[in-house]
Amino acid sequence: MKVNVQSVNFNADVKLIQFIQERLDKLEVFYSKIINADVYLKVQKTSQPENKIIEVRLFVPGDDLVASKTCKTFEQCIDECAVALERQIKKRKEKQNAH
């Protein structure tokens, strides 16, 4: 799957981009028709430690699946987004199989 990573107001590390690619590739186990994914990385300027925001948009035929999380690290955010997207994919497949 093709993953487009965009970081807002900073340069993302190569290791982080590879981690995101590997983590999102695991979603293809649940649904093989994923076209591509857009990932937006943002850092809020606040005094709170949870200032990293990730928004993931999966393009699948007929619809888009979106997950957005705020955490202390980007790795934790992408893990939580991937879990949320897994749930959305499973729910979507159940609806398709019901029809």
PDB file as gemmi writes it, atoms N, CA and C in Angstrom:
CRYST1    1.000    1.000    1.000  90.00  90.00  90.00 P 1                      
ATOM      1  N   MET A   1       0.841  -1.167   0.000  1.00  0.00           N  
ATOM      2  CA  MET A   1       0.000   0.000   0.000  1.00  0.00           C  
ATOM      3  C   MET A   1       0.890   1.235   0.000  1.00  0.00           C  
ATOM      4  N   LYS A   2       0.455   2.241  -0.726  1.00  0.00           N  
ATOM      5  CA  LYS A   2       1.208   3.494  -0.789  1.00  0.00           C  
ATOM      6  C   LYS A   2       0.764   4.394   0.368  1.00  0.00           C  
ATOM      7  N   VAL A   3       1.742   4.885   1.130  1.00  0.00           N  
ATOM      8  CA  VAL A   3       1.473   5.744   2.275  1.00  0.00           C  
ATOM      9  C   VAL A   3       2.125   7.095   2.031  1.00  0.00           C  
ATOM     10  N   ASN A   4       1.330   8.162   2.037  1.00  0.00           N  
ATOM     11  CA  ASN A   4       1.833   9.527   1.899  1.00  0.00           C  
ATOM     12  C   ASN A   4       1.906  10.147   3.290  1.00  0.00           C  
ATOM     13  N   VAL A   5       3.101  10.509   3.720  1.00  0.00           N  
ATOM     14  CA  VAL A   5       3.295  11.106   5.048  1.00  0.00           C  
ATOM     15  C   VAL A   5       3.602  12.586   4.869  1.00  0.00           C  
ATOM     16  N   GLN A   6       2.815  13.424   5.537  1.00  0.00           N  
ATOM     17  CA  GLN A   6       3.040  14.864   5.505  1.00  0.00           C  
ATOM     18  C   GLN A   6       3.221  15.358   6.931  1.00  0.00           C  
ATOM     19  N   SER A   7       4.333  16.009   7.184  1.00  0.00           N  
ATOM     20  CA  SER A   7       4.580  16.562   8.510  1.00  0.00           C  
ATOM     21  C   SER A   7       4.446  18.079   8.431  1.00  0.00           C  
ATOM     22  N   VAL A   8       3.688  18.635   9.371  1.00  0.00           N  
ATOM     23  CA  VAL A   8       3.397  20.059   9.381  1.00  0.00           C  
ATOM     24  C   VAL A   8       4.376  20.772  10.317  1.00  0.00           C  
ATOM     25  N   ASN A   9       5.113  21.723   9.793  1.00  0.00           N  
ATOM     26  CA  ASN A   9       6.045  22.577  10.536  1.00  0.00           C  
ATOM     27  C   ASN A   9       7.255  21.854  11.136  1.00  0.00           C  
ATOM     28  N   PHE A  10       7.581  20.673  10.668  1.00  0.00           N  
ATOM     29  CA  PHE A  10       8.811  19.985  11.079  1.00  0.00           C  
ATOM     30  C   PHE A  10       9.117  18.902  10.051  1.00  0.00           C  
ATOM     31  N   ASN A  11      10.339  18.362  10.105  1.00  0.00           N  
ATOM     32  CA  ASN A  11      10.747  17.295   9.204  1.00  0.00           C  
ATOM     33  C   ASN A  11      10.675  15.969   9.943  1.00  0.00           C  
ATOM     34  N   ALA A  12       9.932  15.024   9.385  1.00  0.00           N  
ATOM     35  CA  ALA A  12       9.782  13.711  10.010  1.00  0.00           C  
ATOM     36  C   ALA A  12      11.042  12.880   9.775  1.00  0.00           C  
ATOM     37  N   ASP A  13      11.421  12.104  10.773  1.00  0.00           N  
ATOM     38  CA  ASP A  13      12.585  11.234  10.706  1.00  0.00           C  
ATOM     39  C   ASP A  13      12.287  10.044   9.793  1.00  0.00           C  
ATOM     40  N   VAL A  14      13.304   9.528   9.131  1.00  0.00           N  
ATOM     41  CA  VAL A  14      13.143   8.384   8.229  1.00  0.00           C  
ATOM     42  C   VAL A  14      12.644   7.163   9.005  1.00  0.00           C  
ATOM     43  N   LYS A  15      13.149   6.970  10.229  1.00  0.00           N  
ATOM     44  CA  LYS A  15      12.717   5.829  11.048  1.00  0.00           C  
ATOM     45  C   LYS A  15      11.229   5.914  11.365  1.00  0.00           C  
ATOM     46  N   LEU A  16      10.739   7.118  11.631  1.00  0.00           N  
ATOM     47  CA  LEU A  16       9.322   7.310  11.922  1.00  0.00           C  
ATOM     48  C   LEU A  16       8.474   6.991  10.698  1.00  0.00           C  
ATOM     49  N   ILE A  17       8.907   7.428   9.537  1.00  0.00           N  
ATOM     50  CA  ILE A  17       8.170   7.152   8.304  1.00  0.00           C  
ATOM     51  C   ILE A  17       8.145   5.658   8.017  1.00  0.00           C  
ATOM     52  N   GLN A  18       9.271   4.969   8.231  1.00  0.00           N  
ATOM     53  CA  GLN A  18       9.308   3.516   8.042  1.00  0.00           C  
ATOM     54  C   GLN A  18       8.388   2.816   9.024  1.00  0.00           C  
ATOM     55  N   PHE A  19       8.370   3.274  10.275  1.00  0.00           N  
ATOM     56  CA  PHE A  19       7.499   2.684  11.291  1.00  0.00           C  
ATOM     57  C   PHE A  19       6.034   2.843  10.892  1.00  0.00           C  
ATOM     58  N   ILE A  20       5.665   4.020  10.411  1.00  0.00           N  
ATOM     59  CA  ILE A  20       4.290   4.263   9.969  1.00  0.00           C  
ATOM     60  C   ILE A  20       3.940   3.355   8.803  1.00  0.00           C  
ATOM     61  N   GLN A  21       4.846   3.222   7.839  1.00  0.00           N  
ATOM     62  CA  GLN A  21       4.606   2.362   6.675  1.00  0.00           C  
ATOM     63  C   GLN A  21       4.387   0.911   7.109  1.00  0.00           C  
ATOM     64  N   GLU A  22       5.263   0.402   7.981  1.00  0.00           N  
ATOM     65  CA  GLU A  22       5.149  -0.982   8.439  1.00  0.00           C  
ATOM     66  C   GLU A  22       3.853  -1.209   9.212  1.00  0.00           C  
ATOM     67  N   ARG A  23       3.497  -0.257  10.071  1.00  0.00           N  
ATOM     68  CA  ARG A  23       2.295  -0.420  10.900  1.00  0.00           C  
ATOM     69  C   ARG A  23       1.031  -0.393  10.051  1.00  0.00           C  
ATOM     70  N   LEU A  24       0.981   0.483   9.051  1.00  0.00           N  
ATOM     71  CA  LEU A  24      -0.203   0.560   8.199  1.00  0.00           C  
ATOM     72  C   LEU A  24      -0.268  -0.595   7.203  1.00  0.00           C  
ATOM     73  N   ASP A  25       0.893  -1.158   6.822  1.00  0.00           N  
ATOM     74  CA  ASP A  25       0.885  -2.329   5.936  1.00  0.00           C  
ATOM     75  C   ASP A  25       0.180  -3.509   6.587  1.00  0.00           C  
ATOM     76  N   LYS A  26       0.210  -3.572   7.912  1.00  0.00           N  
ATOM     77  CA  LYS A  26      -0.449  -4.671   8.623  1.00  0.00           C  
ATOM     78  C   LYS A  26      -1.963  -4.622   8.483  1.00  0.00           C  
ATOM     79  N   LEU A  27      -2.516  -3.466   8.114  1.00  0.00           N  
ATOM     80  CA  LEU A  27      -3.967  -3.351   7.935  1.00  0.00           C  
ATOM     81  C   LEU A  27      -4.449  -4.133   6.718  1.00  0.00           C  
ATOM     82  N   GLU A  28      -3.555  -4.408   5.772  1.00  0.00           N  
ATOM     83  CA  GLU A  28      -3.944  -5.149   4.574  1.00  0.00           C  
ATOM     84  C   GLU A  28      -4.309  -6.591   4.892  1.00  0.00           C  
ATOM     85  N   VAL A  29      -3.921  -7.070   6.076  1.00  0.00           N  
ATOM     86  CA  VAL A  29      -4.324  -8.414   6.504  1.00  0.00           C  
ATOM     87  C   VAL A  29      -5.843  -8.458   6.670  1.00  0.00           C  
ATOM     88  N   PHE A  30      -6.422  -7.350   7.145  1.00  0.00           N  
ATOM     89  CA  PHE A  30      -7.851  -7.300   7.412  1.00  0.00           C  
ATOM     90  C   PHE A  30      -8.673  -6.956   6.175  1.00  0.00           C  
ATOM     91  N   TYR A  31      -8.088  -6.177   5.270  1.00  0.00           N  
ATOM     92  CA  TYR A  31      -8.824  -5.742   4.074  1.00  0.00           C  
ATOM     93  C   TYR A  31      -7.818  -5.503   2.957  1.00  0.00           C  
ATOM     94  N   SER A  32      -7.883  -6.305   1.917  1.00  0.00           N  
ATOM     95  CA  SER A  32      -6.861  -6.257   0.866  1.00  0.00           C  
ATOM     96  C   SER A  32      -7.106  -5.179  -0.185  1.00  0.00           C  
ATOM     97  N   LYS A  33      -8.261  -4.518  -0.151  1.00  0.00           N  
ATOM     98  CA  LYS A  33      -8.596  -3.554  -1.190  1.00  0.00           C  
ATOM     99  C   LYS A  33      -8.259  -2.110  -0.817  1.00  0.00           C  
ATOM    100  N   ILE A  34      -7.375  -1.909   0.152  1.00  0.00           N  
ATOM    101  CA  ILE A  34      -6.977  -0.559   0.528  1.00  0.00           C  
ATOM    102  C   ILE A  34      -6.136   0.033  -0.595  1.00  0.00           C  
ATOM    103  N   ILE A  35      -6.525   1.209  -1.080  1.00  0.00           N  
ATOM    104  CA  ILE A  35      -5.832   1.831  -2.205  1.00  0.00           C  
ATOM    105  C   ILE A  35      -4.559   2.522  -1.724  1.00  0.00           C  
ATOM    106  N   ASN A  36      -4.703   3.485  -0.823  1.00  0.00           N  
ATOM    107  CA  ASN A  36      -3.542   4.172  -0.248  1.00  0.00           C  
ATOM    108  C   ASN A  36      -3.952   4.854   1.047  1.00  0.00           C  
ATOM    109  N   ALA A  37      -2.980   5.486   1.696  1.00  0.00           N  
ATOM    110  CA  ALA A  37      -3.238   6.154   2.968  1.00  0.00           C  
ATOM    111  C   ALA A  37      -2.523   7.497   2.992  1.00  0.00           C  
ATOM    112  N   ASP A  38      -3.188   8.482   3.584  1.00  0.00           N  
ATOM    113  CA  ASP A  38      -2.575   9.780   3.834  1.00  0.00           C  
ATOM    114  C   ASP A  38      -2.403   9.926   5.337  1.00  0.00           C  
ATOM    115  N   VAL A  39      -1.199  10.301   5.757  1.00  0.00           N  
ATOM    116  CA  VAL A  39      -0.897  10.478   7.176  1.00  0.00           C  
ATOM    117  C   VAL A  39      -0.420  11.910   7.387  1.00  0.00           C  
ATOM    118  N   TYR A  40      -1.059  12.597   8.328  1.00  0.00           N  
ATOM    119  CA  TYR A  40      -0.676  13.970   8.663  1.00  0.00           C  
ATOM    120  C   TYR A  40      -0.120  13.985  10.083  1.00  0.00           C  
ATOM    121  N   LEU A  41       1.106  14.470  10.232  1.00  0.00           N  
ATOM    122  CA  LEU A  41       1.769  14.569  11.532  1.00  0.00           C  
ATOM    123  C   LEU A  41       1.808  16.033  11.941  1.00  0.00           C  
ATOM    124  N   LYS A  42       1.350  16.326  13.156  1.00  0.00           N  
ATOM    125  CA  LYS A  42       1.334  17.703  13.636  1.00  0.00           C  
ATOM    126  C   LYS A  42       1.838  17.733  15.076  1.00  0.00           C  
ATOM    127  N   VAL A  43       2.437  18.863  15.452  1.00  0.00           N  
ATOM    128  CA  VAL A  43       2.859  19.088  16.830  1.00  0.00           C  
ATOM    129  C   VAL A  43       2.202  20.374  17.311  1.00  0.00           C  
ATOM    130  N   GLN A  44       1.407  20.252  18.378  1.00  0.00           N  
ATOM    131  CA  GLN A  44       0.781  21.433  18.960  1.00  0.00           C  
ATOM    132  C   GLN A  44       1.769  22.128  19.881  1.00  0.00           C  
ATOM    133  N   LYS A  45       1.706  23.423  19.916  1.00  0.00           N  
ATOM    134  CA  LYS A  45       2.586  24.178  20.817  1.00  0.00           C  
ATOM    135  C   LYS A  45       1.821  24.463  22.107  1.00  0.00           C  
ATOM    136  N   THR A  46       1.829  23.472  23.002  1.00  0.00           N  
ATOM    137  CA  THR A  46       1.186  23.616  24.305  1.00  0.00           C  
ATOM    138  C   THR A  46       2.159  23.162  25.382  1.00  0.00           C  
ATOM    139  N   SER A  47       1.795  23.419  26.630  1.00  0.00           N  
ATOM    140  CA  SER A  47       2.655  22.990  27.740  1.00  0.00           C  
ATOM    141  C   SER A  47       2.388  21.540  28.135  1.00  0.00           C  
ATOM    142  N   GLN A  48       1.349  20.939  27.565  1.00  0.00           N  
ATOM    143  CA  GLN A  48       1.015  19.557  27.898  1.00  0.00           C  
ATOM    144  C   GLN A  48       1.933  18.594  27.155  1.00  0.00           C  
ATOM    145  N   PRO A  49       2.268  17.441  27.795  1.00  0.00           N  
ATOM    146  CA  PRO A  49       3.151  16.476  27.116  1.00  0.00           C  
ATOM    147  C   PRO A  49       2.466  15.778  25.937  1.00  0.00           C  
ATOM    148  N   GLU A  50       1.145  15.696  25.953  1.00  0.00           N  
ATOM    149  CA  GLU A  50       0.422  15.054  24.846  1.00  0.00           C  
ATOM    150  C   GLU A  50       0.150  16.100  23.772  1.00  0.00           C  
ATOM    151  N   ASN A  51       1.176  16.367  22.953  1.00  0.00           N  
ATOM    152  CA  ASN A  51       1.038  17.408  21.943  1.00  0.00           C  
ATOM    153  C   ASN A  51       1.268  16.915  20.520  1.00  0.00           C  
ATOM    154  N   LYS A  52       1.399  15.615  20.336  1.00  0.00           N  
ATOM    155  CA  LYS A  52       1.605  15.045  19.004  1.00  0.00           C  
ATOM    156  C   LYS A  52       0.254  14.575  18.456  1.00  0.00           C  
ATOM    157  N   ILE A  53      -0.061  14.976  17.239  1.00  0.00           N  
ATOM    158  CA  ILE A  53      -1.339  14.627  16.622  1.00  0.00           C  
ATOM    159  C   ILE A  53      -1.061  13.899  15.315  1.00  0.00           C  
ATOM    160  N   ILE A  54      -1.752  12.780  15.129  1.00  0.00           N  
ATOM    161  CA  ILE A  54      -1.678  12.051  13.855  1.00  0.00           C  
ATOM    162  C   ILE A  54      -3.099  11.872  13.337  1.00  0.00           C  
ATOM    163  N   GLU A  55      -3.250  12.146  12.053  1.00  0.00           N  
ATOM    164  CA  GLU A  55      -4.520  11.895  11.383  1.00  0.00           C  
ATOM    165  C   GLU A  55      -4.234  10.975  10.208  1.00  0.00           C  
ATOM    166  N   VAL A  56      -4.916   9.839  10.171  1.00  0.00           N  
ATOM    167  CA  VAL A  56      -4.714   8.848   9.113  1.00  0.00           C  
ATOM    168  C   VAL A  56      -6.008   8.729   8.321  1.00  0.00           C  
ATOM    169  N   ARG A  57      -5.885   8.795   7.005  1.00  0.00           N  
ATOM    170  CA  ARG A  57      -7.043   8.656   6.125  1.00  0.00           C  
ATOM    171  C   ARG A  57      -6.763   7.503   5.164  1.00  0.00           C  
ATOM    172  N   LEU A  58      -7.556   6.446   5.269  1.00  0.00           N  
ATOM    173  CA  LEU A  58      -7.420   5.283   4.376  1.00  0.00           C  
ATOM    174  C   LEU A  58      -8.413   5.412   3.240  1.00  0.00           C  
ATOM    175  N   PHE A  59      -7.931   5.227   2.026  1.00  0.00           N  
ATOM    176  CA  PHE A  59      -8.798   5.259   0.863  1.00  0.00           C  
ATOM    177  C   PHE A  59      -9.132   3.827   0.472  1.00  0.00           C  
ATOM    178  N   VAL A  60     -10.408   3.476   0.582  1.00  0.00           N  
ATOM    179  CA  VAL A  60     -10.896   2.162   0.184  1.00  0.00           C  
ATOM    180  C   VAL A  60     -12.004   2.392  -0.836  1.00  0.00           C  
ATOM    181  N   PRO A  61     -12.291   1.409  -1.678  1.00  0.00           N  
ATOM    182  CA  PRO A  61     -13.322   1.605  -2.691  1.00  0.00           C  
ATOM    183  C   PRO A  61     -14.663   1.998  -2.074  1.00  0.00           C  
ATOM    184  N   GLY A  62     -15.193   3.126  -2.545  1.00  0.00           N  
ATOM    185  CA  GLY A  62     -16.511   3.558  -2.109  1.00  0.00           C  
ATOM    186  C   GLY A  62     -16.535   4.440  -0.877  1.00  0.00           C  
ATOM    187  N   ASP A  63     -15.451   4.527  -0.131  1.00  0.00           N  
ATOM    188  CA  ASP A  63     -15.491   5.279   1.114  1.00  0.00           C  
ATOM    189  C   ASP A  63     -14.074   5.581   1.603  1.00  0.00           C  
ATOM    190  N   ASP A  64     -13.973   6.463   2.576  1.00  0.00           N  
ATOM    191  CA  ASP A  64     -12.700   6.758   3.237  1.00  0.00           C  
ATOM    192  C   ASP A  64     -12.855   6.467   4.718  1.00  0.00           C  
ATOM    193  N   LEU A  65     -11.816   5.918   5.321  1.00  0.00           N  
ATOM    194  CA  LEU A  65     -11.810   5.665   6.758  1.00  0.00           C  
ATOM    195  C   LEU A  65     -10.812   6.627   7.390  1.00  0.00           C  
ATOM    196  N   VAL A  66     -11.220   7.289   8.465  1.00  0.00           N  
ATOM    197  CA  VAL A  66     -10.387   8.311   9.090  1.00  0.00           C  
ATOM    198  C   VAL A  66     -10.232   8.013  10.571  1.00  0.00           C  
ATOM    199  N   ALA A  67      -8.997   8.191  11.076  1.00  0.00           N  
ATOM    200  CA  ALA A  67      -8.723   8.084  12.508  1.00  0.00           C  
ATOM    201  C   ALA A  67      -7.763   9.199  12.882  1.00  0.00           C  
ATOM    202  N   SER A  68      -8.015   9.818  14.033  1.00  0.00           N  
ATOM    203  CA  SER A  68      -7.158  10.897  14.505  1.00  0.00           C  
ATOM    204  C   SER A  68      -6.920  10.717  15.991  1.00  0.00           C  
ATOM    205  N   LYS A  69      -5.667  10.822  16.424  1.00  0.00           N  
ATOM    206  CA  LYS A  69      -5.303  10.618  17.829  1.00  0.00           C  
ATOM    207  C   LYS A  69      -4.293  11.663  18.272  1.00  0.00           C  
ATOM    208  N   THR A  70      -4.311  11.956  19.581  1.00  0.00           N  
ATOM    209  CA  THR A  70      -3.353  12.856  20.212  1.00  0.00           C  
ATOM    210  C   THR A  70      -2.664  12.104  21.344  1.00  0.00           C  
ATOM    211  N   CYS A  71      -1.323  12.054  21.311  1.00  0.00           N  
ATOM    212  CA  CYS A  71      -0.556  11.277  22.297  1.00  0.00           C  
ATOM    213  C   CYS A  71       0.754  11.985  22.621  1.00  0.00           C  
ATOM    214  N   LYS A  72       1.557  11.297  23.458  1.00  0.00           N  
ATOM    215  CA  LYS A  72       2.879  11.826  23.813  1.00  0.00           C  
ATOM    216  C   LYS A  72       3.899  11.592  22.711  1.00  0.00           C  
ATOM    217  N   THR A  73       3.796  10.446  22.005  1.00  0.00           N  
ATOM    218  CA  THR A  73       4.751  10.136  20.936  1.00  0.00           C  
ATOM    219  C   THR A  73       3.995   9.784  19.659  1.00  0.00           C  
ATOM    220  N   PHE A  74       4.666   9.976  18.527  1.00  0.00           N  
ATOM    221  CA  PHE A  74       4.046   9.635  17.254  1.00  0.00           C  
ATOM    222  C   PHE A  74       3.839   8.122  17.128  1.00  0.00           C  
ATOM    223  N   GLU A  75       4.752   7.335  17.694  1.00  0.00           N  
ATOM    224  CA  GLU A  75       4.625   5.880  17.620  1.00  0.00           C  
ATOM    225  C   GLU A  75       3.361   5.409  18.328  1.00  0.00           C  
ATOM    226  N   GLN A  76       3.107   5.967  19.504  1.00  0.00           N  
ATOM    227  CA  GLN A  76       1.910   5.608  20.250  1.00  0.00           C  
ATOM    228  C   GLN A  76       0.661   6.038  19.472  1.00  0.00           C  
ATOM    229  N   CYS A  77       0.717   7.207  18.858  1.00  0.00           N  
ATOM    230  CA  CYS A  77      -0.416   7.706  18.070  1.00  0.00           C  
ATOM    231  C   CYS A  77      -0.727   6.780  16.895  1.00  0.00           C  
ATOM    232  N   ILE A  78       0.314   6.376  16.172  1.00  0.00           N  
ATOM    233  CA  ILE A  78       0.062   5.541  14.993  1.00  0.00           C  
ATOM    234  C   ILE A  78      -0.465   4.178  15.402  1.00  0.00           C  
ATOM    235  N   ASP A  79      -0.011   3.643  16.540  1.00  0.00           N  
ATOM    236  CA  ASP A  79      -0.551   2.376  17.033  1.00  0.00           C  
ATOM    237  C   ASP A  79      -2.038   2.504  17.358  1.00  0.00           C  
ATOM    238  N   GLU A  80      -2.401   3.581  18.043  1.00  0.00           N  
ATOM    239  CA  GLU A  80      -3.808   3.779  18.401  1.00  0.00           C  
ATOM    240  C   GLU A  80      -4.665   4.016  17.157  1.00  0.00           C  
ATOM    241  N   CYS A  81      -4.142   4.752  16.189  1.00  0.00           N  
ATOM    242  CA  CYS A  81      -4.871   4.965  14.937  1.00  0.00           C  
ATOM    243  C   CYS A  81      -5.065   3.654  14.187  1.00  0.00           C  
ATOM    244  N   ALA A  82      -4.031   2.828  14.158  1.00  0.00           N  
ATOM    245  CA  ALA A  82      -4.125   1.549  13.460  1.00  0.00           C  
ATOM    246  C   ALA A  82      -5.181   0.652  14.107  1.00  0.00           C  
ATOM    247  N   VAL A  83      -5.245   0.642  15.434  1.00  0.00           N  
ATOM    248  CA  VAL A  83      -6.263  -0.151  16.127  1.00  0.00           C  
ATOM    249  C   VAL A  83      -7.657   0.367  15.792  1.00  0.00           C  
ATOM    250  N   ALA A  84      -7.832   1.685  15.783  1.00  0.00           N  
ATOM    251  CA  ALA A  84      -9.126   2.276  15.442  1.00  0.00           C  
ATOM    252  C   ALA A  84      -9.514   1.954  14.004  1.00  0.00           C  
ATOM    253  N   LEU A  85      -8.548   1.993  13.095  1.00  0.00           N  
ATOM    254  CA  LEU A  85      -8.829   1.669  11.694  1.00  0.00           C  
ATOM    255  C   LEU A  85      -9.154   0.191  11.516  1.00  0.00           C  
ATOM    256  N   GLU A  86      -8.502  -0.677  12.298  1.00  0.00           N  
ATOM    257  CA  GLU A  86      -8.839  -2.110  12.248  1.00  0.00           C  
ATOM    258  C   GLU A  86     -10.304  -2.313  12.604  1.00  0.00           C  
ATOM    259  N   ARG A  87     -10.766  -1.639  13.660  1.00  0.00           N  
ATOM    260  CA  ARG A  87     -12.169  -1.759  14.064  1.00  0.00           C  
ATOM    261  C   ARG A  87     -13.095  -1.266  12.952  1.00  0.00           C  
ATOM    262  N   GLN A  88     -12.740  -0.138  12.335  1.00  0.00           N  
ATOM    263  CA  GLN A  88     -13.566   0.400  11.253  1.00  0.00           C  
ATOM    264  C   GLN A  88     -13.616  -0.549  10.056  1.00  0.00           C  
ATOM    265  N   ILE A  89     -12.475  -1.153   9.733  1.00  0.00           N  
ATOM    266  CA  ILE A  89     -12.417  -2.088   8.605  1.00  0.00           C  
ATOM    267  C   ILE A  89     -13.277  -3.310   8.894  1.00  0.00           C  
ATOM    268  N   LYS A  90     -13.160  -3.866  10.106  1.00  0.00           N  
ATOM    269  CA  LYS A  90     -13.959  -5.042  10.467  1.00  0.00           C  
ATOM    270  C   LYS A  90     -15.444  -4.725  10.415  1.00  0.00           C  
ATOM    271  N   LYS A  91     -15.828  -3.551  10.908  1.00  0.00           N  
ATOM    272  CA  LYS A  91     -17.228  -3.139  10.900  1.00  0.00           C  
ATOM    273  C   LYS A  91     -17.727  -2.987   9.463  1.00  0.00           C  
ATOM    274  N   ARG A  92     -16.902  -2.412   8.610  1.00  0.00           N  
ATOM    275  CA  ARG A  92     -17.265  -2.232   7.204  1.00  0.00           C  
ATOM    276  C   ARG A  92     -17.447  -3.580   6.501  1.00  0.00           C  
ATOM    277  N   LYS A  93     -16.547  -4.525   6.776  1.00  0.00           N  
ATOM    278  CA  LYS A  93     -16.647  -5.843   6.150  1.00  0.00           C  
ATOM    279  C   LYS A  93     -17.885  -6.586   6.638  1.00  0.00           C  
ATOM    280  N   GLU A  94     -18.245  -6.435   7.929  1.00  0.00           N  
ATOM    281  CA  GLU A  94     -19.460  -7.069   8.444  1.00  0.00           C  
ATOM    282  C   GLU A  94     -20.696  -6.519   7.744  1.00  0.00           C  
ATOM    283  N   LYS A  95     -20.728  -5.201   7.505  1.00  0.00           N  
ATOM    284  CA  LYS A  95     -21.861  -4.601   6.810  1.00  0.00           C  
ATOM    285  C   LYS A  95     -21.937  -5.120   5.370  1.00  0.00           C  
ATOM    286  N   GLN A  96     -20.787  -5.247   4.695  1.00  0.00           N  
ATOM    287  CA  GLN A  96     -20.779  -5.738   3.322  1.00  0.00           C  
ATOM    288  C   GLN A  96     -21.250  -7.180   3.261  1.00  0.00           C  
ATOM    289  N   ASN A  97     -20.822  -7.995   4.218  1.00  0.00           N  
ATOM    290  CA  ASN A  97     -21.214  -9.398   4.212  1.00  0.00           C  
ATOM    291  C   ASN A  97     -22.686  -9.577   4.572  1.00  0.00           C  
ATOM    292  N   ALA A  98     -23.272  -8.626   5.301  1.00  0.00           N  
ATOM    293  CA  ALA A  98     -24.676  -8.716   5.679  1.00  0.00           C  
ATOM    294  C   ALA A  98     -25.598  -8.472   4.487  1.00  0.00           C  
ATOM    295  N   HIS A  99     -25.108  -7.713   3.500  1.00  0.00           N  
ATOM    296  CA  HIS A  99     -25.963  -7.390   2.349  1.00  0.00           C  
ATOM    297  C   HIS A  99     -25.910  -8.430   1.314  1.00  0.00           C  
TER     298      HIS A  99                                                      
END                                                                             
